[in-house]
Amino acid sequence: MTDGLENINIVKESVLQFTPGVRLKDDEERQCKLLLMPECIVKLNRSASEVLELVDGQRTIEMIYSELAARYEDDTLHRDLAEFIMDALSRGWIEVKSESIQT
């Protein structure tokens, strides 16, 4: 089984956006962020929330990394962010904006 990512070269200039039908929502009662998808809701941890709040269809991966790096001193941020983005892409939460795809 493939994850659909084998034909996309994701680079730091790639722009990320939510997949159609997916959106973030504040859950004030639970004091967390939820990722709403058709027939599925994911309760996000703080790290996932902070990354996905920066996914707006305008920011590149490099911009997202820079914003997070300004907030946190973390030697593993680059690796952790790359792993999270690949996981979110494979789960269908986000996608690379078509005009930023490098082939």
Secondary structure by P-SEA (a helix, b strand, c coil): cccccccccccccbbbbccccccccccccccccccccccccccccaaaaaaaaaccccccaaaaaaaaaaaccccaaaaaaaaaaaaaaaacccccccccccc
